């Protein structure tokens, strides 16, 4: 998770130079060919074989995605658009235009009503968020998860490749529309029947969207490589901007469309130090338990009416949950059974 900036020196073999840049370009081209010639066609064939699964696993159809791959230093232009689709209505798409767009920053809340944390203050904005463990054992009608329950303007939202692809499609993103149209056409050809866009609201739809997003990202990666090389040709080798922290309180959020969906980090700084820090990660959006209003999250909602052939071997449940590509490491916490602090970190 995360990344490390690479030092750039075109005359050194121990940093990112011309030779390694060309090696990277070769890998980009090879992977791009595999995605378009193998991955996408395979998904189309397998998807046609499991077309009945377009009727299962929809769950929450409010879709949240954020713009990604900024093209300027202030985050006002992006290679890939983002936004919000309510109730699966693509024509109701609302864009998120920039890092500073209040539509995203004002809409996020997290509830711990059903999570093993101290609460009682209702759903909180991440700037006011608290993460204080309070384990109670499994309680079906109370607390039963280590995952908080995020909402977007008080509604549950699904994040991930399906949300991302639908939002980019709704925004008129040409590569997304092209690859998604091609995939749907291929499935229709194999089936001999028409497949509506709404079929993507499903278990198999999430797999299809992941393939489409991969193809879109490969094109974007090649474009980013071109932009990097063009920028290096001007003599700009900088990889780091030193931050300047004001003395007064400031609040800020950074977001990114990670492979599993919307990732956002929220910080409150006072006197140049972090006073509160919260991360709202993709699997939290999808795996969160019931929220403040007891509404189901995407995982739970997707399992309603999910067929199970053998209750003793519920592979169909795994099939639907796996379609979200869970990252349960994001829901693992270490606590001391006697309530003692495990570790404490303080800046000096």
N, C-alpha and C positions, 0 to 999 in steps of 0.2 A: 504494500500500500504506500502511495506517495511516490516521490521521485527525487533525484539528486541532480542538480545542474552540473553539466559537464564543462570543464574548462576548455576553451577554444584557442588553439594555436596551430595555424596552418603549416608551420614549419617543424612541428614536433610529432613524433610517433606515439608519445605517451598521453596525448590529449586528443580532442576531436579535431582531426585534420582532414585534408583533401582525400587521402587514401581511405580513411574510415567513412567519410561522407559518401564516397562512391560505393563502398561495401554496403552501407545502409540502403542506398538507392537500389542496389541489386536485390537485396532482401525484400524491399517494398514491392518491387515489380514481380518477384517470384510469388510472394504471398498473395498479391492482388490477382494474379493469374489463377492461383488455386481457388480463391474465393469465388471468382466468377465462373470458372470452368468446372469446379467440383462441388464446392460447398453449397452454393445456391441451387444448382440442378439437383443435388441429392436431397436437399430439404424439400424441393418441389415434389419429387417422386414419393418420398416418405410421407409428406404431408397429405398427398392424395390418397395414400393407403390408409391413413388414419383420419380421413375427412370427418368421420362421426365425432371426433374430439373437438371440432369447431363448435359443437353444441354444449360443451362442458367447460367449467373452470373460469368463466368470465369474472365473477366476483365483483369487485369495485371497478366501475368503469369511468370514474373521474381520473383523468390522466394528467400528471404533472411532469414537466421536463424543463430544463433550463438551457439557455443558449451556451454554446461552447466553442472553443478555439478562437479566442479574441484576436482581432486583426489590428487593434490599436492599443495603446498603453493605458487607456482609460476604460476599456471594456464597454465601448458603445457600438462596436461593429463585430460581428461574429461570422465564422464560416458556417456554423450550424445553428439554426434558430431553435427557440424553445418557447414554452407557454403552457397553457392550461386548457383542457377540454372537459367540460362538465357532462356527466351522464352519457358519455360515449358519443355526444353530438359534435361531430367534427366541424360542422359549420358554425358552431358556437365558440370556436377557438379564440382564446385571448392571449396575445403574445406577451412575453417577458423580453423587454428590449435591451436591457443593459444591467451591469452589476449594481447600478444605483437605482434600478426600477423599484419603486416602493410597492408595486403590486405583489412582488414576491416577498420582500422583507416584512411587509405588514401582515401577510396572510398566514404565517406559520405559527402554530401553537403545539405544545406537547402536554399530554395528560399522563399522570402516573396513578390514576384511580385503580387500575388493574395490574400495576407493575410493582415490583418489590422495592419501592422507594418511599420515603416520607413525602406526604402530600397534604391535601386538605385545602389548598389554595386555588383549586380548579386548574384548568389547562393554562399553562404559562408560555409566554413568548420566550424564545431561547435566550434573549438578553437577560431575562429575569429567571431563567431556568435553574433548577436545583437537581443534583444527583446525589442524594443521601440514602444509602442502602437501608432497607427495612424488610428483611426476609421474614415471611410468615408461614412458609410451607405452601403447598398448592391449595388454593381456595377457589373453587369453580366460580363462585359468584362474587369474589372479591379480587385478591391479588394472586396472579398465577404465572407471571412472566418477568424476566429481567429486561424486557424491551419496553420502552415507552411507546406512547400512541400519538404520533404526529397527525395533525389535521391541517387542511388548507382552507381558510375561511370557514372553519367549523365542520368541514366535510372530510371524510377519509379520501385518500388519493393513492392510486397505484403509480409507482415509478418503475423505470427500467426500460429495456429496449422497445417494448410495445408502446409505452407512453411516448418515448422519444421519437419513434418512427411515425406514429400518428400525428404528433405535434408538428414535426417537420413536413409531413405530407400536407397537413392543413395550412401550413405557412407558405406552401408553394415552392418548397425546396426541390429544385430540379433533379439532383441525383437520387433523392429519396423517392420521388414520384416515379422516376424511370425504373429503378430497381424493384420497387414494390409492384408496379404494374407488370413488369416482366415476370416476377414470381407468381403473381395471381394468374396471369395468362397461361403459364406453364402448368399450374395445378388444374386449371379449367380444361386444358388440353388432355391431361392424363385422365381426368374424371369424365370428360364429356358433358360437363354440367357447369352452370354459371356459379361463381363464388363471389358473394357480395363483400364489400369492405368490412361490414359488421362481423364477418366470420372471424376476424382477427381478435375479437373479444372472447378469447378462449385459451385453453391450455395449448393447443397446437399453434394458435396465433402468436403466442409469445415466442415459440421457437422460430416461426417464420420471420417475425420482426427482428429477432437477434441476427439472423442471416442477412437480412436487408441492411441492418445497421452496420454490420461488418463490412459489407460491400461499399457502403457510403463512406465509412471511416477510411477504407483503403484509398479511395480517391482523394479524400481530404488529406491523408498522410502524404501522398505524393505532392499535393499542392503545398503543404507546409514545408516539405523538403525544398521545393523550388523557392519559396519565400525565404527560407533560411539561407540558402546559397546566394540568392540575390542580395540579401542584407549583408552577408559576410563580404561580398565583393565591394561594398562601400567602406570596408574597414571597421565595421562595428562588431567587436568581439565580446561585448559586455554580456554577462550572464547574471548580474546581480545589481539591484538597486538598493542602496542603503536606506532603511526606513528612518523616518523622523517622527518620534512620538511626542505629541504636545503634552503639557503638564495637566491640562484640564481633562475631564472625563470625555472619552470618545467611544463610540460604538461602531462596529463594522461587521459585515458578513461577506464571506467569499463563497462562491459556489462553483460546481463543476458537474458535468454530466458524466459520471463514472460508468463503468461497464454495467453495473447493476442499477443505475438510476441516479437521481438527484443526491448529491453530497454537498452539504453546506456546513461551514464552520462559523461560529458566532462568538465575538469577543467584546468584552467591555474593559477598557483600559482606564486606569486612574493614575495620575502622576507617572506615566510611562510604564506602568506595570499592569499585568493582567489581573483584573478584579473578578471577572467571571468568564468562563469559557464553556461553550456547549457545542457538540457536534451532532448534527441530525443526519444520519447516514442512510443509504438506500434501503438496507434490510430493515431498518427501524420503521420506515414508511410502510413496507409490505408485511412485515412479520408482527407488527405491533398488536397487542391484545385489544379488547374492547376499549373504547375511548370514554371520555367524560359523560357522553350521552348513551353509553353502552352500544354504540354502533360497531359492527364488525370491521376488522381490518382486511386488507386484500387476501392474505393467506386464508384466514378463516372463512371469509365470504366466498372464496373460490371453491371451497369444498362442499358447499351446500348443493345437494342433489348430485354430487359427484358419484358416478356408478362405481360399485365395488363388487367384483365377481366372487371373491372369497374373503369374508371378513377376517379369517385367520391369516391371510396373506394379502393385505390391502395395498397391492402394488399401484392401483389406480390413484390412491391418495398421494403416494410418492411421485407419480407421474405429474400430477398437477402442481404440487409444491416445488418439485425440481424445475418446473418450467420457469419459475422465478429466479433460479440460480441463487439459492440462499447463501448468505455469508454469515453463518451463525457465530463466527468469531466476534462479530460485532455485538453479540448478545451474551458473551461470556464475561463474568465478573468474579474477582477473587475477594472473598470476605472471610473474616475471622469468626469462627463459630461462637467465640466468647465476646464478640462485639468490639474487639481491640483493633486499632488501626494497623493495617498491613504495612503501609509505608507512607511517608509524608515528604513532600517536596516543597521547598521554599526558596525563592530567589533572593539573593543578597546584592 
